[in-house]
Amino acid sequence: MSNNRSLFSRLPPETIVEILKFVIEDGSHHLGPFLFVDKRFYALAMSTPSLWCNISIKINSIFEESNKLSVQYIDSCLKYSGTTGLNIALDMGNVPHPGSWMTSVITDIKKSLPYRSTAIDMALEDVAEWNWDEYIFSYTFQQEKTKDLTMAVVGTAGLHMRRWKSFKFFPSNPGLQLGGMIWELFNHSMPNLERFELNGWVYNEYGEFINAFPQLTAVRYLNLPGDGLLGRVPLIYGLLKTLIVGYDYSGPFLDTLGECTGLQELTINTIRGSTLDKRDISFPLLKALSLSGNIDILENITFNTPCLESLTLIGDDLFGLPTVKARSILWRTMVLHNHDSTVESLQHLLQIRGIEELTIDFEGPEEIIPMVHEVISQRDASSTLSLQIVRVVDGDRHLDTIHLMDK
């Protein structure tokens, strides 16, 4: 142990701070256990506010005290972080639905019984059919535990929320009231919130979406699970720099998207629905665009942007693409439906203006390689003068590279 301490004594202060940041960065470890590794660890931790600004609350069980985080630890974070902005994460996404949980419990009980009868089976079935949603969450330990932890980071009348710099919220199962109950605690001003991630819908007991927040004027990074929430989160959309959103049939989606004129990065996930009508949308500052799902739904959309630094397309067939310019393109696909559809998708890619680099990330047999060579050899070289290199990869595994300038 003395040798270890001797090693620690030779580490520069900034290295110790980086070590502590590393072990707590994902929220799975708290700073407390690492304070007593070495006196210098303790001294540096207590005098480095940035080490105390990340507070992660994770609830993944109905009854058990699955979250070891305490109100006292949160109070320490609030104290030793000084005036540093706070990064808050509240994850209830793995809390099981009470009905499903009780069904699994009844199944386990049946398996463990040394003997069974019709009467016992009927009694267990009656128990399983009780309204466990209402019963359990009226008395569950986790309800009060979660409220206490949440109120600790919210503060009296939302005092601590004024320091929140980022907030990530994974609500509980849509059928549970726990998420809605917690969500309503956030109805306070967050003038310094720059990053907001909502990884699920939040409903009240009547199945209505809860919009708890007042105006979020400082938000520059927004991540939403569905386009139905776009426009319902009260912020200044023209000031957003990064937007990540799922698209699923919402009519007003493009109207709100058109307000986001300051975007530098845009990701539209799980695109599905009917082909959208012709529309021009201007993003004068956009640098990176990522689209996944049924991308051809956007084929009538023109993105008026400078030439993008990167365009990422995640989908199996690219039968139609939005109008856009991009220097570097990544197409990630998992399925080879047939020769013709793959060739057509590649031809669509080569029609994108400004393309210099094309990377095809294909998870599957290497038979895509001759198709790529076929399309490249038959392309209209006059329309792809800027194209310099084509790569074929499978994740981190390199499969092939074609240098166009040599041809």
N, C-alpha and C positions, 0 to 999 in steps of 0.2 A: 504493500500500500504506500509505503514511503517513497518507493521508486516512482509510482504513479504521480504522487504529489510533486515530486521533483520535476517530472515531465511537465505537469500543469504550470509550474512556476516559471518555466521557460517560454510558455506560449505568450505571444503579444496580446494585449487587451482586445484588439479588434478581432483576433482569431477566436477568442473565447466567446465574444458576443455573437459571432457568426455561428459558432457551434450551438449556442443556446437558441438562436433563431431557427436553425435547421431542425432541432428536435421538437420544436413546438409549432412549426409552420402549418402543418396539416390539421391542427386542432385535436389530434388524438392523444397528445401528451400536454400536461400542464407544467408550468414552470416550477411549481413547489418542490417536487422531488429532486430537482437539479441544483437547488440552492446550497445544498450541504456537501456537494462533491469536493469543493475546495473553497478556502476563504476568499480567494480572488474571484471565483465564480459568484459567490454571494455578493461581494462588494460591487462587482460590475453589474450584476443583475439588478440590484437595488438602486443603482444610479443610472440605469439605461431605460428611459421611459418607453422606447419603442418595443422592448421585450414584453411589456404588459398590456399592449393595446389590442391584442387579438383574443377575443372571448368567444369560445365555441361551446354551444349547449346542444347535446345530442340525446334525444329520448327515443328508445327503440323497444320499450316493453310496456305492458299495461300495468303490472303490479310491481315488478322488481325495481330496486333502485339502480337502474342501469347507468345513470349518469353520476359519476363520482364528483362532478363539479359542485362546489358548495357556494352558498351566498357569501361566505367569508372570503373565499378565493376571489370572487367577482369584486368584492369590496376592495381587496388588495390591488387588483388590476386597475380599478378606477383611481385608487390613491397613487400608486407608483407610476402610472402612465402620465401623470401630470396633466398637461393640457394637450397632449398628443391625440390626434383623431383616433377613434375607436373602430375596429373592424369586428362586426358582430355576425355570428352565424348561429341560426336556430334550426335544427334538423329534427323533424318529427316524422319524416317520410317512411320510416320502417315500423312505426307503431301499427300492430296488426288490427284489423277490423274485429271488434268484440265477437260478433257472430261467428266469423271464421275461426277465431281463436278458440271459442268454446266448442265448436264442432270438432276441432283437432283434439281438444282435451277429452271429449266424450269418446272419440275413437281410441285414444290411448287407454282410457279406462276399460273399455270393452276388451281390448287385447290383453290387459293385465289380469282380468278376473279369472279365478281358478275354475269357476263354473258360471253358466249363464242360463237365464230363463226368459220366457216371453215377457213376464211381468217386469223383470229388471230392464230388459231392452226398451220396453214401452216407457218406463219411468225415466230412463236416460234420454230418450227421444224428446220427452216432454221438457226436460231440463234444457236441452239444446235449442228448443224452439222459444224459450223465454226471450223477452226483449232485452237482450244483454247490452245493446247499444246504450240504452237509457240507464239501465241499472248499474252497469260497471262504471260508466263515466260520471255518475252522480256521486260515487263514493271512492273512486280510485285514488290511490296514493299519488300517481303520476300527475293528476290534474293539479293538485295543490303544489306538488314539487315543481312542476313546470311554471305555474303562475309565480311562485316565489323567485325562481331563477330569472324569469323574464322581467319581473318588476325590479329586480336588483339592477339589471342593465338599462331599464327604462328610467328609473329614478322617480322621485316625487314630482308629480305634474310634468313628467317627461324631461326632467332636468338633464339627465345624462344623454338623452337622444340628441341634444344639441351638439354633442361631440361626435356623433356617429359619422364616420367617413365612408364606410361600406356596410351593407346589410344583405345577407343571404338567408332566405327563408325557404325551407322545405316543409310545407304543411303536411298534416296527417292525412290519412285516407279521406277522400271526399265525403264518405258516409259518416265521418266522425265530427263531433262538435268541438273537439279539443282545439283544432287549428283555428276555427272561427273565434273561439273564446280568447285565445292568445292574441290573434290578429287585432282584435278590438282594443287591446292595450296600447297599440302603437299610434293612437290618434293624437299625436303631438308634433310640434314643429321639428324638422330636421334640416336646418338651414345649411349644414355643411356636408350632407350626404352626397357623395360623388358617384358611388357605385351601388346599384340596386339589382339583386337577382332574386326572382320569384320562381321557384321550381314546382309550381302546382297551383291549382285554383283554391280559393278560400271561400267557404260558404257559411251562412248562418243556419240556425235550426230550421228555417223555412226554405232552404235550398237556394237562397239568393246570394249573389256575389257581394262580398263585403269590401267596400273601398274605404279603408281606414285613414288614409293619409291626407293631410293638408297639402298645399302646393310644395313640390320638391324642386326648388329653383336651381339647386347646385348639381343635380344628377347629370353625369356625362356618359355613364356606362349603364345600359339597361338590358337585362336578360329576362325574357318572358316566355312562358311555355306555349302560349297560343296568341294568335292575332286578335282574338276577342277581347284581350286585355289592353291591346294597343289603343291608346286614346282614353282609356278609363283610369290609367295611372296619371295623377295630376302633376305634370312637369312641363318644362318648356322644351318641346320636341326639337325646335330649331337649334338648340344648344347641344344636343346629343352628339357625341363623337363615335360611340360604339353602340350598335343595336344588334341583339340576337333575339330572334322571334320565330315561333312556329307559325306556319300558314295553313289554315283549314277553313276554306269557304267564306271567310268574312268579307262582306261587301265594302265596308268603310276602310278596309285595310290599306288600300292604295292611297286614299285621301290622307290618312294620318302619316303614312310613309312619305308622302310628298312634302310634308311639313318638316321632315328631318334633313334640312338642307346643309347642316354642318357635319354630317356623318363622314368619318374617315374609314370606318370598318362596318360592313353590313353582312349579317348572316341570316338567311331565311331557311329554316329547317322543316323537314317532313312536309314538303309542299304537296298538296293534293286538292282535288276539286275539278271544276270545269275551267276550260281555257278562258283566260281573262281578256276583256276587250282591249283594243289598241289604246296605249297610254304612254306618254312621255313623262319621265320623272328625272328631275335634275339633282345631281349630287356633285357640285363643283369641287368638293374636297375629298371625294371618295378615293381610297387607295387600295382597299381589299374588299372583294365580294365573294361570299360563299353561299352556294345554293345546293340543297339536297332534297331528294324525293322525286316527284314527277315534274321535272324542270320544264318540260315542254308546255306546261300550263302558262308559263311566262313568255312564250314565244312572240306575243304581240306587244311586249313591253320594251320600250327603249330607255336604257339608262344613259342619260346625258351626263357623262363624266369625262375627266381627263383620262388618258390611257392608264388603266389600272396597273398597279405593281403586281397584283396577284388576283387570279380568278380560280376558285375551287368549285368543282362540280362533282357532286356525289349522287350517282344514279346509274342504273344499269343500261338504259337506252336514251340517247340524246336525239330524239326525233325533231326537236325544235328548241331553239335557244333564244333568249332575249338578245336584243341588239346592245352590244357593249364592246369596248376596246380594252385589250389587256396584253401586257408584255409576257407574263409568266402564267401558264395555265396548268392546273392539276386536275385530271379526271380520275376519280376513284370509283371503280366498279367491281362487282363481285360475280356477275353472271354473264356468261356468253350465251345469248339466246340462239343466235345463228350467225353465219358469216355475213349475210346481207345487212342485218341490223347493226352489227358492229362496224362494218365498213361505212354505213350511213352516218353513224354517230361520229366516227373519226372525220368524215368529210365535213360535217357541221362544225367540228372544232377548228378545222383549218380555215374556215371562212371568217373566223373572228379576227378583226383588224388589229394590227400592231403586235401580233404574237411573235415572240422571239424564242421562247422555251416552252415545250410541251412535255409534261410528265404524265404517264399513264400508270396508275397504281392498280394492278389487277390481281385479285386474289383468286387464283385458279390455274388451270393448265397453261403452259407456255405457248399454246397454239395461237394466241393473240399476236405473237411476234411477227409471223409471216403476213398477217393481215395489216399490221402497221406498215411494214415494208411495201406492201401492195398499194396502200393508199398514198404513201409518200411518193412512190415512183410515178403514180398516175395523177398527182396533184397538178393544179395550174400554178406553175412556179411564179408566174407574173403577179399572182394575187397573194403569194406568200413569200415575198422577197425578204421580209424581216426574220423569217423563221431560221434559226441557227442550229437548234439541237432538239432531238426527240429522245426521251428516256422511257424505258419500260421497266417497272419495278414491281415487286411483290412485298409491300411493306418496306422493311429495311434491306431486302434482298434485291440486288441489281440483276436485271435480266438482259437488257440490251440498250445500246446507245447508238443513235444515228446522228452523224454530224452533217448537216445540210450544206455547210459552206464548202465542203470537200467534194460535193457532187456537181 
